Amino acid sequence: MIFAERMRGMKPSAIREILKVTQAPDVISFAGGLPAPELFPVAEIARAAQQVMNEDPTGALQYGLTEGHGPLRSWVTTHVAETVRLHAEASDVLITQGSQQALDLLSKVLLDPGDIVLVENPGYLGALQAFQSYQADVVGLDADADGVRPAALERALAPAIRRPKFLYLIPNYQNPTGTSMSAQRRCEIAAIAARHQLLVVEDDPYGRLRFEGEALPALGELQPDLNWVYLGTVSKILTPGLRVAWLITRDKLLFQALAMAKQAADLHTSTFTQRVVEVAVRPAGWLAQHVETLCRVYRARRDVMLHALAEHVPQGRWNRPSGGLFLWVTLDGNIDTTEVLKAASEHKVAFVPGAPFWVGQPTPTNTFRLNFSNASEERILEGMARLGKLLRAAKAA
Ligand SMILES: Cc1ncc(COP(=O)(O)O)c(C=O)c1O
């Protein structure tokens, strides 16, 4: 088969192959970014699906508008106003098939081969893959505990360097590190981007999973003249299988281009699931209560994992994320976590090595990501004990 040139940018992941081996039921996996299935609001979604079929069955099963289901777009505007103080019109909202599709559509309409995209380093793998599949030159920016460093952004925007197409950020509980951008850092980064008229793509799947601290505003709200796109999704607050998400932009030309690209991709997001989501979130206060339950359970799981790390992984450093699904570990010395993972199925525990998340050279090999949302507290304790053994065995080898 002679594939298109763009397929050169898509490389099979060695890590994905190793992780396949760790999917056996007796393996405790901290690898995926999976929400806790026992907290899925199954009864509410079933009730909503039934209500959709009672209210307007043919409408729910018919083709729909590319931009999305009107009442759902309106709900999104209320939701983002309440949660991130973002003020948008329903006409600014494009419903997408997961935020992953939004990343693909943005790449499709904005990127020519060789265009530069700036990301925080390490960055979200799905975004890196989307950008690279359109042959972008992805450039990683240094980040610290407060997010991307302003100096790194300034350097990437120096006049002698080719102008980047956009900056991609996850300010709340980033994937893979769990880091959040501080309020001051948000202001600094938004100010630099606005001064350089650089488009910022803010991806916010985890913002509502806040365990402590104040909710911080979205970047575009801090800097009204920022050229800015905001992405949200129901994946982590309802269920990921629904594949319902939203992109918000006030740039009418960009919106039109994205809607055209979406039309070519899938005509529209499933009419039925959009309506199910809209009906499921209708009862006043229900979603807020559900999210509170998620936060309570995930916070406890995070704490169990942090205690277990202190007990079983003395040879490393890690952060204490104040929300989201992940934390990030850096091991002392030069242990290669990709090599360690090869023995993971034998020890019946899995994690994701850090290497694929890093952009550019040299790639640190001694980092890894842990997910704390998916396993119960008991499984986390058992899995972390196994991980400790695995790391001790790797060190001794
Ligand atoms: C930062 C980030 N963006 C986007 C996505 C994709 O979300 P969705 O399920 O809405 O496609 C994920 C999924 O894990 C993610 O971590």
Ligand as a Chemical Component Dictionary entry (heavy atoms), coordinates in Angstrom:
data_LIG
# 
_chem_comp.id                   LIG 
_chem_comp.type                 NON-POLYMER 
_chem_comp.pdbx_formal_charge   0 
_chem_comp.three_letter_code    LIG 
# 
loop_
_chem_comp_atom.comp_id 
_chem_comp_atom.atom_id 
_chem_comp_atom.alt_atom_id 
_chem_comp_atom.type_symbol 
_chem_comp_atom.charge 
_chem_comp_atom.model_Cartn_x 
_chem_comp_atom.model_Cartn_y 
_chem_comp_atom.model_Cartn_z 
_chem_comp_atom.pdbx_ordinal 
LIG C1 C1 C 0 -6.042  16.897 27.666 1  
LIG C2 C2 C 0 -7.036  16.061 26.944 2  
LIG N1 N1 N 0 -7.681  16.569 25.889 3  
LIG C3 C3 C 0 -8.597  15.866 25.214 4  
LIG C4 C4 C 0 -8.894  14.565 25.579 5  
LIG C5 C5 C 0 -9.890  13.817 24.771 6  
LIG O1 O1 O 0 -11.135 13.914 25.360 7  
LIG P1 P1 P 0 -12.475 13.418 24.654 8  
LIG O2 O2 O 0 -12.851 12.142 25.342 9  
LIG O3 O3 O 0 -13.444 14.504 24.870 10 
LIG O4 O4 O 0 -12.164 13.199 23.206 11 
LIG C6 C6 C 0 -8.244  13.986 26.670 12 
LIG C7 C7 C 0 -8.549  12.613 27.048 13 
LIG O5 O5 O 0 -7.977  12.021 27.912 14 
LIG C8 C8 C 0 -7.288  14.754 27.376 15 
LIG O6 O6 O 0 -6.621  14.270 28.424 16 
# 
loop_
_chem_comp_bond.comp_id 
_chem_comp_bond.atom_id_1 
_chem_comp_bond.atom_id_2 
_chem_comp_bond.value_order 
_chem_comp_bond.pdbx_ordinal 
LIG C1 C2 SING 1  
LIG C2 N1 SING 2  
LIG C2 C8 DOUB 3  
LIG N1 C3 DOUB 4  
LIG C3 C4 SING 5  
LIG C4 C5 SING 6  
LIG C4 C6 DOUB 7  
LIG C5 O1 SING 8  
LIG O1 P1 SING 9  
LIG P1 O2 DOUB 10 
LIG P1 O3 SING 11 
LIG P1 O4 SING 12 
LIG C6 C7 SING 13 
LIG C6 C8 SING 14 
LIG C7 O5 DOUB 15 
LIG C8 O6 SING 16 
# 
